Amino acid sequence: MQTLNPYLTPILDEIDQFLNSSPLTNEYQIIKHLQDNKVAPFECFSLANTKDLFSAHFLCMHGLYHLKKQYCCEQNFELMIESVRIQRTAINEPRLSNSELPTALEAIDPLESYYLNSTHYFETQEDQINDMLKSFWQKYIAQDHKKEALETLSLPSNADAKMVKAQYLHLAQKHHPDKGGCAEAFSKIRQAKTVLDKLF
């Protein structure tokens, strides 16, 4: 079985050092730092190549989620990993042990599970990577239009997929041209639903 273990310790050490000086950063800056410091295998990646871009991205996230677990065990830092922001903050008070944590906090993060499974690094094919990139950009573009789409459907910013579907059905029934509604309003409602479907 292939493993990322030979790479992991130097990657974790380098990211940890980088976060000491840049606790608020992003994935691109971390990857660039790893490349500039010739940390294996980052120094071999050409980010213009789709497969290399995926490999750099996966290894960076793999390392970040390992660090997140390490910081949690050591109870010294909290690591927030978001699509455009990585932030490390000091923990001022010791955390509860796992047995004392509320069950809501014990939910498994699907992204964490994905990036901690090194099988994805070795077995993801280029056509799958292209599909993921396409999906990512669709979601990224949809994010720009999320606020407008929610306003069109008269929904709050914390609306979920179930709320979107229910409100869409209600408004579509009300504004459908076959039921005497406005075709333009109905079209806007459908477009808003399409945007939000890409996010949910």
Beta strands, then each sheet from edge to edge (+ up, - down):
strand 1: 24-25
strand 2: 77-81
strand 3: 86-90
sheet 1: 1+ 3- 2+
end
